[in-house]
Amino acid sequence: MNRLRRAPRCSPAAAALCAWALCEPAFVEQLSALLRVELSARATSSGSSAPLGVRVALQCLDAELAIDAQHAAGPARAERVQLEQTPAPLRARVAALRIAEIVRTLDQAVAPTVPPPARPAAPRPPLAPVREPPRATPASAPRDFFAAPLELAVLLQASSFHGDHAWLLGPALAADYRLGAVVLGGDAGFAQRRAESALGEITTYAGHVSPHAAWAFGAGRWQGRLGAGCAFGLTRVGARAQTPGVVARDLTAPWLAPHALAVLTVAITPATRLQLRATGGWVAVPVTAEVQRADDIAQRGLWTQLQLGAALAL
């Protein structure tokens, strides 16, 4: 027959089996010894601060064990453990393990949440000074000496009609307008020649206007142009007789000469340039003046012209 014993006094340092009912004294003694082993670390786990006590009451009901645990801080837990399938020598061991687990669960429920101590941050090595990369000096764009589209030129010219192999000298003006690589322009000039003959003096005046189109190319200060145009001219041949009885008559006539054009320009500054022009064409509408006792004035066949001067870019 089961006997009841007076509950022992609970220790505040560890869980205590404070009450039991209907349990065999041998079972209680064996259970108490096992609990002291299972919960021995609980009394010293918190260092100098003694843990709160847990009151455990048991009730043995045949093959069933009722466990009622009450933590001093408030939490409680009650469970029933079935020992019917457990051999009698092992029942105290199974009960001790279950009670110890319940006590630990109650301790964890009231344990204050203490964050782990922060590890001191390791000193960071001093940062190496950031060196700014050397700033690249922007490469200056090549200077365009021919950026201005309009060009005006003052020229000295020498032209020759190879029908009589005579050269005429005089001034000329030229204007050109550049549209990208295409240059549209023209020049106007006036030239003359004086010649002595056996009967008197002959003066030849030749003026022309010559529009043209050209293609420009080059780099830096140098530019070349190749193009074609047509010269529209007017020639006047004046004769002055120096021999009595000789009659002199003047002649005025137009002439026309399609031609090819080559221009070489060197820029002194973006606004000033030196220019050389060479023209070669064929006289399509010739002019011929007869001169007695001398070569005729014959403006026919190949026509060539050279022009040299200075240009101003606008």
MORASUL-V560240 format. One record per helix or strand. SS is the DSSP state (a for helix, b for strand). FROM is the first residue (numbers start at 0). TO is the last residue. If there is no record, write none. Layout:
SS/FROM/TO ; SS/FROM/TO
This chain:
b/15/20 ; a/24/37 ; a/39/42 ; b/53/60 ; b/63/70 ; b/75/81 ; a/87/109 ; b/149/160 ; b/165/178 ; b/181/195 ; b/199/218 ; b/221/240 ; b/250/266 ; b/271/288 ; b/296/312
